[in-house]
């Protein structure tokens, strides 16, 4: 069952923002710009392109060689944002927006980045394992960036949440989300048909997306601990505000004895859940005007 998490926490978090998807897109775009800027320096300096990959890029991409990986442990994170080819990077950002937006709308923004990172970590572990099993002698020269594999994890997760969700509903009833995901997976994997070392990480990322959503549907939030750590880390960086009453408050707002007006919502959580169940089963376009109005009002009121 798909549902939107309206119960947002007010505490600051590294990724618990109003739109985590925008943060992911910005990170991918910034890394693309940075890497290509550094690459252009090598190009205009007439330095071989291979030097850029050796001296710069391989410190962002994750190596298959275990000894090199131990010297560069940060690459298990940076490889999730480090696409240097412009065409592939733009394609990745587009699909990140498509699948990430669906996940964020259906299960809440605080699930998106944990799912993104988990898919990246799982694909990274699978890459290192398969490289050191099948290509032991060549592992020292193999590097991995997991942006495209992560997208497969997001695509599978979105389809698992709401497979009947439809794109372009006005055209012949629309295209089901599961069809979009299937086509995306076939295109993604066919491009790697002759490279088992790359196919396996993609498949594991897709499996991670499926497992993440299935656990969520059973009430197990795999991203909860990650969000909790992020909030604690963020609170250390955010100075605490001093509690006190300002002269303005005591002079103008706290003079009466009556309690101030408190706005109470007339929309029940059961009503919202029923509407979201209908979206999950039939798609958003099946909602009537009243249900759409209720969902919009609930979103504004943070129910």
BAFI-3210 file (N, C-alpha, C; in Angstrom, 3 decimals, decimal comma, padded with zeros to 6 digits):
// residues 303
n [1|2|3|4|5|6|7|8|9|10|11|12|13|14|15|16|17|18|19|20|21|22|23|24|25|26|27|28|29|30|31|32|33|34|35|36|37|38|39|40|41|42|43|44|45|46|47|48|49|50|51|52|53|54|55|56|57|58|59|60|61|62|63|64|65|66|67|68|69|70|71|72|73|74|75|76|77|78|79|80|81|82|83|84|85|86|87|88|89|90|91|92|93|94|95|96|97|98|99|100|101|102|103|104|105|106|107|108|109|110|111|112|113|114|115|116|117|118|119|120|121|122|123|124|125|126|127|128|129|130|131|132|133|134|135|136|137|138|139|140|141|142|143|144|145|146|147|148|149|150|151|152|153|154|155|156|157|158|159|160|161|162|163|164|165|166|167|168|169|170|171|172|173|174|175|176|177|178|179|180|181|182|183|184|185|186|187|188|189|190|191|192|193|194|195|196|197|198|199|200|201|202|203|204|205|206|207|208|209|210|211|212|213|214|215|216|217|218|219|220|221|222|223|224|225|226|227|228|229|230|231|232|233|234|235|236|237|238|239|240|241|242|243|244|245|246|247|248|249|250|251|252|253|254|255|256|257|258|259|260|261|262|263|264|265|266|267|268|269|270|271|272|273|274|275|276|277|278|279|280|281|282|283|284|285|286|287|288|289|290|291|292|293|294|295|296|297|298|299|300|301|302|303]
n.u [000,843|000,577|001,467|001,363|003,637|002,514|003,125|005,354|008,470|009,597|012,205|015,534|017,351|019,933|018,975|016,252|014,423|012,218|012,138|013,801|014,495|015,296|017,699|019,243|019,369|020,754|023,234|024,147|024,316|026,201|028,500|028,877|029,459|031,795|033,629|033,808|034,789|037,357|038,307|038,340|040,432|042,651|042,302|042,591|045,161|046,573|047,096|047,119|043,977|043,751|045,289|043,725|041,720|043,269|044,525|042,489|039,659|039,552|039,672|037,188|035,502|034,687|037,101|037,738|039,720|040,698|042,722|043,254|040,749|040,592|042,342|040,947|038,284|036,126|035,103|033,004|030,810|031,078|031,057|028,424|027,484|029,059|029,217|030,784|030,383|028,567|026,127|025,114|024,912|022,942|020,789|020,580|019,860|017,381|015,832|016,125|014,635|012,087|011,506|012,243|010,521|008,059|008,423|008,835|006,375|004,615|005,506|006,798|009,226|011,340|012,086|013,351|016,176|017,545|016,822|018,052|020,780|021,099|020,633|022,830|024,967|024,547|024,832|027,493|028,851|028,186|029,502|032,256|032,511|031,828|033,760|036,157|035,833|035,410|037,147|039,808|042,520|042,350|041,217|042,518|042,425|039,830|037,004|034,118|031,037|028,017|025,583|023,654|022,894|021,707|019,440|017,940|017,252|015,577|013,574|012,450|011,556|009,596|007,725|007,016|005,692|003,416|002,277|000,238|000,057|-000,304|001,147|000,585|-002,399|-004,488|-004,054|-005,160|-005,834|-003,490|-000,037|001,037|002,980|004,620|005,221|006,790|008,968|009,843|010,629|012,645|014,467|015,143|016,399|018,507|019,924|020,470|022,378|024,540|025,004|027,152|028,785|029,240|030,181|029,173|026,425|025,485|025,729|023,725|021,411|021,314|020,919|018,360|017,001|017,341|015,741|013,221|013,104|013,323|010,891|009,006|009,589|008,887|006,143|005,414|005,715|008,303|010,812|013,540|015,069|014,939|016,895|019,044|018,038|017,733|020,389|021,321|019,783|020,748|023,405|023,026|021,899|024,061|025,506|023,877|023,288|021,754|018,676|018,094|015,767|013,229|011,208|010,126|010,033|008,160|006,348|005,333|004,210|002,258|001,018|000,400|-001,501|-004,153|-006,577|-007,795|-007,513|-005,611|-006,847|-007,072|-006,447|-008,213|-008,146|-010,620|-010,426|-010,041|-007,567|-008,174|-009,773|-007,900|-006,119|-007,796|-008,174|-005,539|-005,085|-006,793|-005,472|-003,154|-004,180|-005,791|-004,817|-004,014|-005,635|-008,174|-009,419|-012,097|-013,326|-013,790|-012,194|-009,657|-009,516|-009,569|-007,172|-005,321|-005,777|-005,063|-002,361|-001,456|-001,995|-000,283|-001,025]
n.v [-001,197|002,152|005,228|008,605|010,370|012,450|013,316|015,226|015,830|018,469|018,893|019,712|018,220|016,560|015,598|015,726|017,616|020,042|019,200|016,646|015,472|017,515|018,165|015,868|016,002|018,402|017,725|015,741|017,283|019,231|017,663|016,725|019,130|019,941|017,797|017,855|020,398|020,172|018,252|019,685|021,419|019,734|019,079|021,556|022,059|020,356|017,866|014,351|012,623|010,352|010,886|012,574|010,811|009,072|010,744|012,313|011,480|008,811|009,061|009,615|007,724|004,296|001,861|-001,546|-003,034|-004,227|-003,324|-000,756|000,346|000,385|002,416|004,508|004,963|006,707|006,671|004,910|006,370|008,762|007,726|007,432|009,718|010,489|010,945|011,460|011,736|013,754|013,339|010,910|011,721|013,750|012,229|010,508|012,337|013,136|010,722|010,296|012,405|011,621|009,008|009,509|011,578|010,284|008,395|010,112|011,430|009,313|007,816|009,585|012,175|011,682|009,103|008,888|009,629|007,809|005,396|005,836|005,926|003,383|001,696|002,412|001,596|-001,196|-001,952|-001,244|-003,013|-005,420|-005,042|-004,966|-007,545|-009,286|-008,520|-009,283|-011,966|-012,944|-011,442|-011,366|-010,916|-008,570|-006,680|-004,490|-002,458|-001,687|000,364|001,837|003,542|004,262|005,516|004,989|002,386|002,813|004,206|002,190|000,833|002,755|002,850|000,258|000,293|002,339|001,151|-001,028|000,153|001,386|-000,108|000,217|002,877|005,485|006,958|009,757|009,734|010,575|009,577|006,967|005,780|005,739|004,880|002,167|002,278|000,079|-000,872|001,171|000,954|-001,648|-001,399|000,515|-000,962|-003,058|-001,660|-000,513|-002,781|-004,139|-002,547|-003,311|-005,896|-007,552|-007,430|-008,771|-008,014|-005,489|-005,810|-007,365|-005,653|-003,770|-005,346|-006,087|-003,603|-003,034|-005,111|-004,241|-001,966|-003,154|-004,743|-002,741|-001,317|-003,359|-004,023|-001,600|-001,573|-003,492|-002,252|-001,800|000,396|000,860|003,061|004,538|004,488|005,653|008,199|009,039|009,160|011,168|013,344|013,689|014,314|016,656|018,271|018,732|020,473|022,624|025,508|025,740|027,351|030,057|029,918|032,129|034,970|037,513|041,138|042,149|040,049|039,769|042,292|042,675|040,261|038,548|039,463|039,000|036,739|034,656|031,678|031,506|031,398|028,202|026,398|023,684|020,686|019,351|017,055|013,628|011,146|008,584|009,064|010,203|008,050|006,238|007,516|007,529|004,800|004,285|005,674|004,143|001,722|002,328|004,579|008,110|009,558|008,518|009,635|011,586|015,005|015,959|014,263|014,851|017,503|017,199|015,804|017,681|019,736|018,403|018,065|020,697|021,261|019,613|017,040]
n.w [000,000|-000,917|000,582|001,746|003,670|005,871|008,344|009,260|010,771|012,883|013,404|012,401|009,732|007,900|005,496|005,810|004,552|002,985|000,365|-000,481|-002,893|-004,600|-003,381|-003,924|-006,719|-007,029|-005,845|-007,632|-009,965|-009,213|-008,795|-011,381|-012,738|-011,355|-011,859|-014,649|-015,006|-013,896|-015,644|-018,018|-017,582|-017,810|-020,497|-021,899|-021,191|-022,670|-021,644|-021,417|-021,481|-019,961|-017,751|-016,246|-015,332|-013,821|-011,906|-010,812|-011,215|-010,330|-007,645|-006,879|-007,998|-007,185|-006,385|-007,459|-006,389|-003,280|-001,520|-002,493|-002,097|000,689|001,195|000,147|001,380|001,285|-001,245|-001,545|-001,023|-002,589|-005,152|-005,750|-006,825|-008,883|-011,933|-014,941|-017,653|-019,730|-021,173|-020,083|-017,436|-017,512|-018,383|-016,178|-014,153|-015,077|-014,894|-012,208|-011,217|-012,152|-010,956|-008,312|-007,575|-007,576|-005,501|-003,356|-003,207|-002,663|-000,412|001,228|001,783|003,559|003,137|000,743|000,380|002,193|000,845|-001,611|-000,838|000,371|-001,832|-003,355|-001,648|-001,507|-004,202|-004,513|-002,758|-004,013|-006,439|-005,704|-004,645|-006,835|-008,685|-007,481|-007,509|-010,154|-011,725|-010,701|-011,367|-012,792|-011,199|-010,081|-011,903|-012,296|-011,952|-010,364|-010,748|-009,246|-010,017|-012,075|-011,378|-008,922|-009,714|-010,874|-008,592|-007,391|-009,330|-009,235|-006,605|-006,701|-008,429|-006,919|-004,817|-006,027|-008,514|-010,382|-010,913|-013,261|-016,162|-018,309|-018,401|-020,051|-022,527|-024,034|-021,584|-020,206|-019,257|-017,403|-014,379|-013,830|-016,345|-017,420|-015,688|-016,281|-018,980|-018,662|-017,069|-018,819|-020,911|-019,486|-018,505|-020,865|-022,039|-020,631|-021,279|-021,951|-019,797|-016,970|-014,483|-014,105|-014,430|-012,249|-009,878|-010,552|-010,571|-007,884|-006,692|-007,639|-006,339|-003,724|-003,687|-003,913|-001,555|000,404|000,166|000,627|003,271|004,426|003,972|005,749|008,091|008,864|008,906|007,138|006,783|009,064|011,160|009,831|009,297|011,925|012,862|011,184|012,041|014,644|014,126|012,697|014,662|016,271|014,769|014,629|016,362|019,561|020,277|022,462|025,028|025,757|026,662|024,678|024,833|023,115|022,894|025,523|025,889|023,927|023,070|025,190|027,019|027,566|029,117|027,895|025,940|022,920|019,507|018,084|015,284|014,063|012,290|010,113|008,784|008,858|009,751|008,920|006,708|004,960|004,657|003,334|000,885|-000,075|-000,287|-002,388|-004,433|-004,600|-005,544|-007,796|-009,037|-009,306|-011,020|-010,762|-008,629|-007,263|-007,480|-004,880|-003,290|-004,251|-003,432|-000,654|-000,236|-001,091|000,758|003,104|002,688|002,856|005,484|006,823|007,810]
ca.u [000,000|001,328|000,914|002,226|003,947|002,182|003,601|006,736|009,059|010,053|013,642|016,379|018,091|020,749|018,157|014,834|014,052|010,926|012,247|015,086|014,798|016,062|019,050|019,944|019,629|021,815|024,496|024,575|024,689|027,444|029,610|029,085|030,134|033,136|034,486|034,051|035,668|038,714|038,685|038,631|041,777|043,579|042,146|043,185|046,602|047,127|047,481|046,291|042,754|043,982|045,861|042,603|041,076|044,197|044,845|041,292|038,396|039,655|039,529|035,746|034,922|035,082|037,944|037,426|040,846|040,419|043,765|043,019|039,506|040,903|043,010|039,981|036,960|035,075|034,584|031,743|029,778|031,220|030,750|026,983|027,155|030,196|029,143|031,533|029,887|027,454|024,877|024,634|024,560|021,652|019,798|020,422|019,123|015,981|015,174|016,095|013,482|010,859|011,261|012,361|009,311|007,006|008,698|008,656|004,946|003,861|005,911|007,399|010,576|012,380|012,452|014,034|017,641|017,989|016,686|019,109|022,072|021,112|020,796|024,222|025,844|024,372|025,459|028,944|029,305|028,063|030,556|033,541|032,481|031,860|035,034|037,231|035,576|035,541|038,229|040,810|043,756|042,108|040,490|043,252|042,183|038,397|036,366|032,662|030,167|026,748|024,404|022,643|022,390|020,802|018,181|017,166|016,687|014,460|012,503|011,798|010,862|008,390|006,770|006,542|004,744|002,162|002,499|-000,849|000,144|-000,242|001,645|-000,219|-003,694|-005,408|-003,719|-005,509|-005,870|-002,189|000,942|001,286|004,340|005,419|005,695|007,905|010,102|010,327|011,356|013,878|015,378|015,641|017,361|019,674|020,681|020,943|023,610|025,609|024,785|028,415|029,621|028,626|030,637|028,312|025,027|025,171|025,428|022,444|020,361|021,262|020,298|016,929|016,506|017,311|014,548|012,061|013,135|013,078|009,457|008,284|009,769|008,108|004,740|005,213|005,933|009,737|011,425|014,988|015,738|014,729|018,169|019,849|017,472|018,012|021,797|021,438|019,210|021,667|024,567|022,594|021,670|025,375|025,977|022,923|023,290|020,443|018,118|017,795|014,353|012,943|010,030|010,509|009,203|007,062|005,360|004,672|003,516|001,150|000,353|000,071|-002,176|-005,474|-006,660|-008,361|-006,581|-005,672|-007,554|-006,291|-007,091|-008,296|-008,522|-011,832|-010,108|-009,526|-006,492|-008,781|-010,211|-006,696|-005,619|-008,689|-007,877|-004,219|-005,272|-007,406|-004,405|-002,258|-004,830|-006,412|-004,134|-004,479|-006,665|-009,477|-009,999|-013,063|-012,895|-013,798|-011,042|-008,466|-009,517|-009,198|-005,745|-004,571|-005,901|-004,273|-000,950|-001,160|-002,110|000,699|-001,685]
ca.v [000,000|003,396|006,296|009,789|010,671|013,841|013,655|015,677|016,295|019,852|018,970|019,821|017,021|016,773|015,391|015,833|018,956|020,065|018,496|015,944|015,169|018,650|018,040|014,829|016,514|019,407|017,027|015,121|018,348|019,855|016,743|016,740|020,378|019,925|016,844|018,309|021,575|019,660|017,570|020,709|021,940|018,789|019,155|022,798|022,025|019,320|016,702|013,203|012,421|009,256|011,464|013,075|009,690|008,526|011,704|012,962|010,737|007,573|009,380|009,739|006,426|003,266|000,819|-002,943|-003,561|-004,034|-002,519|000,628|000,774|000,676|003,707|005,525|004,471|007,680|006,465|004,165|007,400|009,693|007,070|007,494|011,003|010,874|010,632|012,503|011,867|014,705|012,745|009,958|012,456|014,404|011,142|010,063|013,362|013,079|009,553|010,527|013,265|010,860|007,989|010,121|012,351|009,321|007,858|011,186|011,702|008,157|007,330|010,647|012,594|011,160|007,754|008,931|009,593|006,497|004,403|006,153|005,513|001,928|001,100|002,630|000,751|-002,598|-002,140|-001,147|-004,279|-006,441|-004,790|-005,406|-009,002|-009,956|-008,205|-010,072|-013,387|-013,273|-010,699|-011,144|-010,380|-007,259|-005,835|-003,262|-001,423|-001,534|001,353|001,758|004,626|003,570|006,356|004,299|001,232|003,363|004,559|000,955|000,584|003,680|002,467|-000,932|000,713|003,075|000,191|-001,878|000,953|001,601|-000,576|000,635|004,319|005,641|008,166|010,212|009,059|011,008|008,883|005,552|005,278|005,918|003,795|001,769|002,498|-001,140|-000,980|002,126|000,369|-002,810|-000,908|001,148|-002,019|-003,776|-000,789|-000,364|-004,032|-004,513|-001,780|-003,978|-007,322|-008,292|-007,069|-009,355|-007,273|-004,324|-006,226|-007,847|-004,528|-003,172|-006,249|-006,014|-002,320|-003,220|-005,950|-003,408|-001,140|-004,018|-005,114|-001,540|-001,012|-004,459|-003,834|-000,424|-001,963|-004,328|-001,420|-001,745|001,504|000,665|004,361|005,251|004,661|006,597|009,517|009,380|009,563|012,454|014,395|013,927|015,008|018,006|019,035|019,138|021,599|023,726|026,061|025,730|028,682|030,352|030,062|033,348|035,697|038,847|042,254|042,247|039,017|040,072|043,571|042,701|038,998|037,771|040,360|038,477|035,485|033,605|030,940|031,946|030,513|027,073|025,823|022,225|020,125|018,518|015,875|012,549|010,350|007,439|009,525|010,362|006,711|005,643|008,147|007,076|003,414|004,347|006,066|002,995|000,645|002,722|005,717|009,431|010,084|007,963|010,402|012,606|016,369|016,103|013,552|015,632|018,696|016,762|015,461|018,935|020,435|017,662|018,352|022,044|021,281|018,681|016,007]
ca.w [000,000|-000,943|001,411|001,851|005,060|006,167|009,690|009,148|012,023|012,764|013,655|011,228|009,368|006,714|004,312|006,109|004,116|002,309|-000,904|-000,577|-004,291|-005,128|-002,842|-004,682|-008,064|-006,913|-005,599|-008,891|-010,898|-008,737|-009,074|-012,832|-013,087|-010,785|-012,558|-016,020|-014,927|-013,727|-016,879|-019,038|-017,313|-018,440|-021,951|-022,396|-020,905|-023,551|-020,845|-021,814|-020,712|-019,012|-016,531|-015,454|-014,660|-012,832|-010,846|-010,249|-011,218|-009,555|-006,220|-006,656|-008,344|-006,229|-006,983|-007,130|-005,613|-001,857|-000,880|-002,895|-001,453|002,085|001,207|-000,284|001,810|000,982|-002,596|-001,499|-001,016|-003,711|-006,426|-005,962|-007,437|-009,729|-013,361|-015,630|-019,021|-019,649|-021,666|-019,085|-016,218|-017,736|-018,383|-014,784|-013,408|-015,524|-014,305|-010,767|-010,979|-012,396|-009,935|-006,994|-007,313|-007,238|-004,164|-002,386|-003,078|-002,186|000,916|002,031|001,418|004,439|002,701|-000,547|000,444|002,689|-000,220|-002,580|-000,294|000,540|-003,163|-003,731|-000,832|-001,898|-005,517|-004,322|-002,177|-005,054|-007,422|-005,153|-004,501|-008,134|-009,335|-006,872|-007,758|-011,569|-012,383|-009,656|-011,938|-013,398|-010,261|-009,748|-012,901|-012,499|-011,067|-010,455|-010,297|-009,099|-010,189|-012,879|-010,630|-007,898|-010,373|-011,019|-007,267|-007,211|-010,248|-008,684|-005,389|-007,090|-008,982|-005,823|-004,036|-006,754|-009,891|-011,273|-011,178|-014,718|-016,795|-019,447|-018,300|-021,095|-023,773|-023,972|-020,217|-019,561|-019,253|-016,008|-013,888|-013,925|-017,733|-017,527|-014,963|-017,034|-020,156|-018,170|-016,624|-019,998|-021,600|-018,608|-018,440|-022,205|-022,288|-019,892|-021,544|-022,031|-018,654|-015,774|-013,308|-013,959|-014,356|-010,904|-008,973|-010,919|-010,107|-006,421|-006,355|-007,860|-005,244|-002,529|-003,785|-003,635|-000,140|001,201|000,154|001,273|004,718|004,798|003,978|006,936|009,261|009,178|008,172|007,092|006,766|010,322|011,871|009,065|009,562|013,319|012,930|010,495|012,892|015,757|013,582|012,340|015,892|016,780|013,958|014,736|017,726|020,205|020,486|023,848|025,311|026,500|026,216|024,235|025,303|022,167|023,215|026,804|025,831|022,981|022,778|026,380|027,953|027,885|029,888|027,062|025,083|021,524|018,581|017,576|014,116|014,104|011,003|010,079|007,977|009,699|009,180|008,231|005,390|004,137|004,334|002,347|-000,403|-000,518|-000,728|-003,710|-005,362|-004,756|-006,270|-009,047|-009,640|-008,881|-011,909|-010,402|-007,529|-007,651|-007,119|-003,424|-002,739|-004,599|-002,584|000,698|-000,247|-001,201|002,039|004,088|002,418|003,342|006,939|007,364|008,622]
c.u [000,875|000,674|001,898|002,440|003,702|002,731|005,077|007,243|009,595|011,545|014,417|017,101|018,876|019,914|016,655|014,363|012,710|010,975|013,623|015,479|015,634|017,504|019,857|020,293|020,757|023,172|025,032|025,045|026,009|028,651|029,915|029,861|031,575|034,074|034,797|034,886|037,125|039,215|039,057|040,007|042,830|043,521|042,833|044,683|047,318|047,702|046,578|045,102|042,913|044,559|044,765|041,955|041,984|044,373|043,624|040,122|038,430|039,660|038,060|035,028|035,466|035,906|037,491|038,511|040,667|041,455|043,615|041,770|039,742|041,608|042,065|038,563|035,813|034,434|033,289|030,554|029,869|030,876|029,258|026,544|028,128|030,091|029,781|031,044|028,577|026,136|024,288|024,186|023,199|020,531|019,529|019,597|017,645|015,243|015,144|014,900|012,174|010,559|011,323|011,118|008,154|007,185|008,420|007,180|004,197|004,240|006,619|008,841|011,660|012,788|013,361|015,548|018,160|017,907|017,769|020,463|022,168|021,315|022,234|025,176|025,761|025,023|026,981|029,517|029,259|029,165|031,913|033,603|032,636|033,174|036,157|036,991|035,893|036,708|039,325|042,051|043,589|041,482|041,199|042,979|040,713|037,818|034,860|032,014|028,740|025,505|023,313|022,078|021,416|019,445|017,314|016,529|015,490|013,280|011,730|010,998|009,556|007,325|006,212|005,505|003,391|002,332|001,450|-000,861|000,384|000,293|000,756|-001,598|-004,683|-005,157|-003,993|-005,518|-004,549|-001,301|001,242|002,752|005,206|005,953|006,893|009,156|010,698|011,140|012,682|014,907|015,971|016,675|018,646|020,546|021,210|022,223|024,810|025,627|026,071|029,332|028,951|028,979|029,768|026,838|024,634|024,897|024,079|021,288|020,213|020,640|018,785|016,301|016,404|016,074|013,288|011,980|012,800|011,583|008,660|008,413|008,934|006,625|004,395|005,479|007,381|010,387|012,946|015,753|015,646|016,041|019,065|019,358|017,777|019,451|021,984|020,907|020,128|022,894|024,221|022,403|022,987|025,895|025,074|022,916|021,883|019,986|017,777|016,291|014,121|011,734|010,436|009,560|007,981|005,948|004,590|003,838|002,245|000,344|-000,075|-000,572|-003,532|-005,400|-007,219|-007,284|-006,715|-006,408|-006,611|-007,054|-007,049|-008,793|-009,770|-011,623|-009,496|-008,430|-007,043|-009,226|-009,034|-006,168|-006,476|-008,417|-006,549|-004,253|-005,856|-006,376|-003,514|-002,868|-005,314|-005,698|-004,784|-005,650|-008,065|-010,141|-011,041|-012,590|-012,828|-012,571|-009,750|-008,356|-009,089|-007,705|-004,880|-004,594|-005,066|-002,792|-000,552|-001,144|-001,127|000,063|-000,958]
c.v [001,243|004,432|007,432|010,097|012,146|014,281|014,016|016,137|017,698|019,990|019,037|018,509|017,312|016,590|015,482|017,254|018,888|019,322|017,841|015,629|016,275|018,583|016,998|015,313|017,534|018,744|016,384|016,174|019,010|018,969|016,695|017,975|020,379|019,021|017,301|019,578|021,137|018,952|018,568|021,322|021,039|018,903|020,391|022,869|020,968|018,143|015,539|012,993|011,336|009,776|012,024|011,947|009,126|009,455|012,298|011,991|009,486|007,806|009,640|008,427|005,360|002,172|-000,574|-003,557|-003,209|-003,154|-001,039|001,191|001,123|002,027|004,849|005,104|005,415|007,440|005,658|005,130|008,300|009,052|007,128|008,796|011,378|010,342|011,768|012,720|012,651|014,072|011,794|010,672|013,133|013,370|010,654|011,052|013,353|011,915|009,643|011,399|012,478|009,903|008,566|010,907|011,436|008,789|008,904|011,489|010,555|007,707|008,377|010,921|012,007|009,729|007,774|008,799|008,314|005,404|004,593|005,633|004,004|001,225|001,247|001,734|-000,712|-002,866|-002,076|-002,440|-005,397|-006,290|-005,297|-006,928|-009,698|-009,696|-009,073|-011,572|-013,753|-012,576|-010,360|-010,469|-008,966|-006,260|-004,518|-002,131|-001,158|-000,562|001,383|003,047|004,087|004,389|005,612|003,078|001,681|003,691|003,332|000,588|001,484|003,296|001,267|-000,567|001,422|002,129|-000,726|-001,141|001,032|001,192|-000,085|002,138|004,525|007,013|008,482|009,559|009,441|010,310|007,393|004,972|005,361|004,687|003,435|001,959|001,258|-001,354|-000,058|001,538|-000,811|-002,373|-000,282|000,084|-002,768|-002,949|-000,673|-001,619|-004,456|-003,771|-002,422|-005,479|-008,137|-008,026|-007,537|-008,570|-006,042|-004,700|-006,606|-006,701|-003,871|-004,032|-006,185|-004,686|-002,394|-004,054|-005,152|-002,508|-001,922|-004,350|-003,923|-001,252|-002,098|-004,367|-002,666|-000,758|-002,849|-003,555|-001,313|-000,674|001,351|001,982|005,110|005,508|005,668|008,023|009,985|009,864|010,937|013,594|014,726|014,699|016,456|018,870|019,500|020,363|022,817|024,265|026,099|027,158|028,886|030,564|031,311|034,055|037,123|039,896|042,398|041,268|039,367|041,337|043,518|041,400|038,206|038,652|039,818|037,178|034,346|032,946|031,421|030,934|029,434|026,440|024,304|021,715|019,271|017,245|014,813|011,779|009,135|007,823|009,666|008,992|006,044|006,208|007,650|005,609|003,375|004,743|004,879|001,929|001,062|003,863|007,036|009,920|009,557|008,712|011,380|013,964|016,551|015,463|014,292|016,874|018,343|016,478|016,709|019,696|019,749|017,919|019,714|022,087|020,359|017,650|014,699]
c.w [000,000|-000,050|001,464|003,316|005,331|007,509|009,643|010,508|011,812|012,971|012,363|010,991|008,116|005,459|004,590|005,822|003,422|000,985|-001,040|-002,007|-004,915|-004,643|-003,617|-006,086|-008,038|-006,699|-006,876|-009,890|-010,497|-009,019|-010,560|-013,257|-012,589|-011,576|-013,977|-016,055|-014,789|-014,986|-017,967|-018,833|-017,951|-019,960|-022,519|-022,131|-021,734|-022,772|-021,239|-020,894|-019,661|-017,695|-015,625|-014,670|-013,561|-011,639|-010,136|-010,097|-010,354|-008,041|-005,858|-006,968|-007,394|-006,907|-006,574|-006,261|-004,129|-001,170|-001,233|-002,223|000,020|002,229|000,826|000,113|001,469|-000,387|-002,616|-001,430|-002,246|-005,049|-006,743|-006,628|-008,545|-011,154|-014,132|-017,064|-019,007|-020,066|-020,630|-017,807|-016,353|-017,743|-016,968|-013,972|-013,798|-014,863|-012,782|-010,406|-011,132|-011,241|-008,525|-006,616|-006,918|-005,823|-003,094|-002,158|-002,402|-000,785|001,759|001,677|002,283|004,091|001,474|-000,443|001,102|001,632|-001,271|-002,095|-000,112|-000,806|-003,640|-002,969|-001,259|-003,254|-005,411|-003,762|-003,213|-006,097|-006,930|-005,071|-005,850|-008,864|-008,792|-006,983|-009,205|-012,258|-011,373|-010,219|-012,493|-012,434|-009,956|-010,730|-013,155|-011,470|-011,355|-009,968|-010,329|-009,314|-010,948|-012,166|-009,543|-008,505|-010,599|-009,687|-006,995|-008,096|-009,715|-007,437|-005,729|-007,627|-007,910|-004,980|-004,744|-008,215|-010,874|-011,540|-012,672|-015,134|-018,007|-019,456|-019,395|-022,422|-023,595|-022,574|-019,491|-019,629|-017,800|-015,627|-014,044|-015,337|-017,949|-016,862|-015,721|-018,237|-019,732|-017,772|-017,807|-020,760|-020,794|-018,632|-019,805|-022,564|-021,603|-020,163|-021,536|-020,848|-017,366|-014,518|-013,067|-013,826|-012,929|-009,927|-009,272|-010,413|-008,587|-005,968|-006,544|-006,760|-003,953|-002,530|-003,449|-002,150|000,748|001,297|000,847|002,792|005,208|004,884|005,179|008,227|009,692|008,305|008,221|007,097|008,075|011,060|011,163|009,286|010,980|013,492|012,302|011,353|014,064|015,295|013,252|013,580|016,507|016,045|014,059|016,154|018,299|020,455|021,958|024,027|026,163|025,934|025,871|024,796|024,410|022,511|024,476|026,735|024,986|022,902|024,013|027,450|028,392|028,662|029,068|026,218|023,650|020,668|018,067|016,431|014,190|012,762|011,137|009,281|008,879|008,970|008,420|006,829|004,440|003,706|003,271|000,951|-000,951|-000,938|-002,134|-004,769|-005,655|-005,651|-007,657|-009,754|-009,256|-009,719|-011,586|-009,238|-008,057|-007,120|-005,604|-002,793|-003,049|-003,706|-001,163|000,776|-000,306|000,115|003,122|003,934|002,975|004,860|007,619|008,274|008,466]
res [x|x|x|x|x|x|x|x|x|x|x|x|x|x|x|x|x|x|x|x|x|x|x|x|x|x|x|x|x|x|x|x|x|x|x|x|x|x|x|x|x|x|x|x|x|x|x|x|x|x|x|x|x|x|x|x|x|x|x|x|x|x|x|x|x|x|x|x|x|x|x|x|x|x|x|x|x|x|x|x|x|x|x|x|x|x|x|x|x|x|x|x|x|x|x|x|x|x|x|x|x|x|x|x|x|x|x|x|x|x|x|x|x|x|x|x|x|x|x|x|x|x|x|x|x|x|x|x|x|x|x|x|x|x|x|x|x|x|x|x|x|x|x|x|x|x|x|x|x|x|x|x|x|x|x|x|x|x|x|x|x|x|x|x|x|x|x|x|x|x|x|x|x|x|x|x|x|x|x|x|x|x|x|x|x|x|x|x|x|x|x|x|x|x|x|x|x|x|x|x|x|x|x|x|x|x|x|x|x|x|x|x|x|x|x|x|x|x|x|x|x|x|x|x|x|x|x|x|x|x|x|x|x|x|x|x|x|x|x|x|x|x|x|x|x|x|x|x|x|x|x|x|x|x|x|x|x|x|x|x|x|x|x|x|x|x|x|x|x|x|x|x|x|x|x|x|x|x|x|x|x|x|x|x|x|x|x|x|x|x|x|x|x|x|x|x|x|x|x|x|x|x|x]
***
